[in-house]
Amino acid sequence: MILYQKYGNQLYWGNPFKQSGKYTENKFYIKIFNNERVKAKIGYTLYFAENKIYHEQVRTLKASLEKIFLKK
């Protein structure tokens, strides 16, 4: 990761945290909706890398428009 500041993703593809020597990731999800038409969840991720703690919050919504609008 020494050259990441200068070259960014040109050298390090994907998640730059995974390029560090020590890396741990924990993901937690709670499903809000989970049926055949709509799936929704919220998530929280903790990253432990380079002797620091980072976090990320995610909201995901998947909807099947075909199943919602073209009901039989």
C-alpha positions as CSV (number, residue, x, y, z in Angstrom):
1,M,0.0,0.0,0.0
2,I,3.0,2.3,0.0
3,L,2.3,3.5,-3.5
4,Y,-1.5,3.8,-3.2
5,Q,-1.5,7.5,-2.5
6,K,0.4,8.2,-5.7
7,Y,-1.1,5.6,-8.1
8,G,-4.4,4.6,-6.5
9,N,-6.3,1.8,-8.3
10,Q,-3.8,1.7,-11.1
11,L,-1.7,-0.7,-8.9
12,Y,-4.2,-1.9,-6.3
13,W,-7.4,-3.3,-7.8
14,G,-10.4,-4.1,-5.7
15,N,-10.6,-3.2,-2.0
16,P,-7.3,-1.6,-0.9
17,F,-7.8,-2.8,2.6
18,K,-7.2,-6.3,1.5
19,Q,-3.7,-5.3,0.2
20,S,-2.5,-4.5,3.7
21,G,-0.5,-7.0,5.8
22,K,-3.1,-7.5,8.5
23,Y,-6.8,-7.3,7.5
24,T,-10.0,-8.5,9.2
25,E,-13.6,-7.7,8.1
26,N,-16.8,-8.4,9.9
27,K,-20.2,-7.9,8.3
28,F,-23.6,-7.8,10.0
29,Y,-27.0,-7.7,8.2
30,I,-30.6,-7.4,9.2
31,K,-33.3,-8.4,6.7
32,I,-36.1,-5.9,6.6
33,F,-38.2,-7.4,3.8
34,N,-37.7,-10.9,2.3
35,N,-40.4,-12.0,-0.1
36,E,-40.5,-12.9,-3.8
37,R,-41.1,-9.3,-4.9
38,V,-39.0,-7.2,-2.5
39,K,-35.8,-7.9,-0.6
40,A,-34.3,-5.2,1.7
41,K,-31.6,-5.3,4.2
42,I,-29.3,-3.0,6.2
43,G,-25.8,-3.8,7.0
44,Y,-22.8,-2.7,9.0
45,T,-19.2,-3.6,8.3
46,L,-16.2,-3.2,10.5
47,Y,-12.7,-3.3,8.9
48,F,-9.6,-3.7,11.0
49,A,-6.5,-2.8,8.9
50,E,-3.2,-1.1,9.4
51,N,-3.8,-0.8,13.2
52,K,-7.0,1.2,12.6
53,I,-10.7,0.6,12.7
54,Y,-13.0,1.6,9.8
55,H,-16.7,1.1,9.3
56,E,-19.3,1.2,6.6
57,Q,-23.1,1.3,6.6
58,V,-25.1,-0.2,3.7
59,R,-28.7,-0.3,2.7
60,T,-29.7,-2.7,-0.1
61,L,-33.0,-2.9,-1.9
62,K,-33.8,-5.4,-4.6
63,A,-37.2,-5.3,-6.3
64,S,-38.5,-7.6,-9.0
65,L,-40.4,-5.2,-11.2
66,E,-41.8,-8.0,-13.3
67,K,-43.4,-9.7,-10.3
68,I,-44.7,-6.3,-9.0
69,F,-46.2,-4.9,-12.2
70,L,-47.0,-8.0,-14.2
71,K,-49.0,-9.9,-11.6
72,K,-51.2,-12.7,-13.0
